[in-house]
Each structure stands twice: as C-alpha cells, then as structure tokens.
Amino acid sequence: MAKESLPIPRQVNLKERASEEFKRFVVIFIYLWIVFGLLSLHKSLVLSQHHLDYEEHTFAFINAFVFAKVLLTAEYFQLGTRFSDKPLIFPILHKCFLFTVVLISFHIVESAVVGVWHGRTIADSIPPMFGWNPKGLLVVGVMCFILLIPFFAFREITRVIGHRKMRALLFERRNGDSRLT
C-alpha cells in the first residue's frame, strides 16, 4: 500500500515575508487613513452646526431598519449582480456605488417628506449637509461608499465560500497556525 505524499510547504525567505507584511500594512494603513479622514471631515461639518439634532438619532435607527429592508429587497430582485462572476473586487465596488446612490437618494427623499410634514417647502427640507452644495454631497457620498466596502466585502466573501464555511471561520476554534494559508 503506497503512502500518499503531502506537498511540502515552500520555505518563505525573510525578504518575501517582509514584502508581504509590508503590502498588508499599506492596505490597512490606507483604509484606516481614508476612514479617519472621512470621519474628520464629518466632524468638521457637524461642529459647524450650532445645535445638536436629537431627531437625527431617531432617524438613524429608522433609516437602518428601512435600508436593511431595501437591501434585502434589492437582493431579491438581484440588483447589483452584474459583476457576480468577476473577481470579488468588482461586485464589492459595484454594490458600494449602487447602494451609496440609493442611500443618499433615500435620505434626500426622507428629509423632504419630513420637512413637508412639518410645514416647510421641499427646497427648505433638503438636508443642510447637502444644501445643494456639491462639496457636501461628495463628502457624504465618499463616506457612504468607503464605509460600505467592509460590509459588502464580508457579504461577497460569504457568498463565494458559503455561510457554513464563513460561520466556521468566524466562530469555530482552529487547530495549528491561526493564519489562513
């Protein structure tokens, strides 16, 4: 009876390992720099207002609920599946862009409806951070896009490898080396 031979793992030299670690560091650094930069921009916009709007916190909860439903409905109608057979970066970025547009559109419509409900005109009800200011719209759009990347990346990876495998990777103890190979 012949023994099956297992492939012998290739020894990685120090230079290759350092190069790979540096690449991982750069990707993480750039992501965190962008997120923290966006949060700083958001903070400067918020601090330019002279009052705290507690109503926004209530709408954040409602928006999360409604947007989750919009997301599930969009998935049911297969919105954003145009690049599902391409490398994962394409469906992730496509969905981030698509849902950023949906989220901003929903926020504008919601603000207009609430404003009209309170007796203001539609034009007066547009969110102050937009105020027909392209810079504000761009900042909010970029923030939404960047913050949706981890969400859709997680979902797309789960779609490709399956829910069971993802659940096992996240919640089951693994023996041996803790890094994925």
C-alpha positions in Angstrom: 0.0 0.0 0.0 1.6 3.3 -1.2 1.6 6.2 1.1 0.1 9.5 -0.2 2.7 12.2 -0.2 1.6 15.6 1.0 3.0 18.6 -0.7 5.9 20.1 1.2 5.3 23.7 2.1 7.7 26.0 0.4 10.0 27.9 2.8 9.4 31.6 2.5 12.5 33.7 2.9 12.7 36.8 5.1 12.6 39.2 2.2 9.4 37.7 0.7 7.8 37.6 4.1 8.7 41.2 4.9 7.4 42.3 1.4 4.0 40.5 2.0 3.7 42.0 5.5 4.5 45.5 4.2 1.8 45.2 1.5 -0.7 44.1 4.1 0.3 47.1 6.3 0.0 49.5 3.4 -3.5 48.3 2.6 -4.6 48.5 6.2 -3.0 51.9 6.7 -4.6 53.4 3.5 -8.1 52.1 4.6 -7.8 53.5 8.1 -6.4 56.8 6.8 -9.3 57.2 4.5 -11.9 56.3 7.1 -10.3 58.5 9.8 -10.0 61.3 7.2 -13.7 61.0 6.3 -14.7 61.0 10.0 -12.6 64.1 10.5 -14.4 65.8 7.6 -17.8 64.7 9.0 -16.8 66.0 12.5 -15.9 69.4 11.0 -19.3 69.5 9.2 -21.1 68.6 12.5 -19.1 71.1 14.5 -20.1 73.9 12.1 -23.7 73.4 13.2 -24.7 75.3 16.4 -27.2 72.8 17.7 -27.5 69.1 18.3 -30.3 67.4 16.4 -31.6 64.5 18.5 -34.2 63.8 15.9 -31.4 62.6 13.7 -30.6 59.7 16.2 -34.2 58.5 15.9 -34.0 58.7 12.1 -30.7 56.8 12.2 -32.5 53.8 13.8 -35.4 54.1 11.3 -33.0 54.5 8.4 -31.0 51.4 9.4 -34.2 49.4 9.5 -35.6 50.7 6.2 -32.2 50.5 4.5 -31.8 46.8 5.6 -35.2 46.1 4.1 -34.2 48.0 0.9 -31.0 45.9 0.7 -32.9 42.6 1.1 -35.5 43.7 -1.5 -32.7 44.7 -3.9 -31.0 41.3 -3.3 -34.4 39.6 -4.0 -34.6 41.5 -7.4 -30.9 40.7 -7.9 -29.9 44.4 -8.0 -26.1 44.7 -8.2 -25.4 41.2 -9.5 -23.9 42.4 -12.8 -20.3 41.5 -11.8 -21.0 38.5 -9.6 -18.9 36.2 -11.8 -15.9 38.6 -11.8 -13.2 38.9 -9.2 -14.7 39.9 -5.9 -13.4 43.5 -6.0 -15.8 44.3 -8.9 -19.1 43.2 -7.3 -18.0 44.7 -4.0 -17.2 48.2 -5.5 -20.3 48.0 -7.8 -22.6 47.3 -4.9 -20.9 50.0 -2.8 -21.5 52.6 -5.5 -25.1 51.4 -6.2 -26.1 51.4 -2.6 -24.4 54.7 -1.9 -26.6 56.3 -4.5 -29.7 54.5 -3.0 -28.8 55.6 0.5 -28.2 59.2 -0.4 -31.4 59.3 -2.6 -33.4 57.8 0.3 -32.0 60.3 2.7 -32.9 63.2 0.5 -36.5 61.9 -0.1 -36.9 61.2 3.6 -35.8 64.7 4.6 -38.1 66.3 2.0 -41.1 64.2 3.3 -40.3 65.1 7.0 -39.9 68.7 6.1 -43.2 68.9 4.2 -44.8 67.1 7.2 -43.5 69.9 9.4 -44.9 72.6 7.0 -41.7 73.5 5.1 -41.2 73.5 1.4 -39.4 70.7 -0.3 -36.5 73.0 -1.1 -36.2 74.1 2.5 -36.3 70.4 3.6 -33.2 69.3 1.7 -30.6 68.2 4.4 -28.4 71.1 5.4 -25.3 69.0 4.8 -26.3 68.9 1.1 -27.8 72.3 0.9 -27.3 72.0 -2.9 -23.7 72.1 -2.1 -21.8 69.7 -4.3 -18.9 69.5 -1.8 -21.2 68.3 1.0 -22.8 65.7 -1.3 -19.4 64.5 -2.4 -18.1 64.1 1.1 -21.3 62.2 2.2 -21.1 60.0 -0.9 -17.5 59.2 -0.4 -18.1 58.4 3.3 -21.0 56.1 2.5 -19.0 54.4 -0.3 -16.0 53.7 1.9 -18.0 52.6 4.9 -20.0 50.2 2.8 -16.8 48.4 1.5 -16.3 46.2 4.5 -20.0 45.4 4.6 -20.2 44.3 1.0 -16.7 42.6 1.2 -17.9 40.4 4.0 -21.1 39.6 2.2 -19.4 38.8 -1.1 -16.8 36.6 0.5 -19.6 34.8 2.4 -21.5 34.4 -0.9 -18.4 32.8 -2.6 -17.3 30.5 0.2 -20.7 29.8 1.7 -22.4 30.6 5.0 -21.3 27.4 6.8 -17.6 28.0 5.9 -17.8 31.6 6.9 -19.5 30.7 10.2 -16.9 28.1 10.9 -14.1 30.5 10.1 -15.5 33.1 12.5 -16.8 31.0 15.3 -15.1 27.7 15.5 -11.7 27.1 17.0 -9.0 26.1 14.6 -6.0 24.0 15.5 -2.5 24.8 14.5 -1.4 28.0 12.8 -4.1 30.7 13.2 -3.3 32.4 9.9 -5.2 31.3 6.7 -2.9 29.8 4.1 
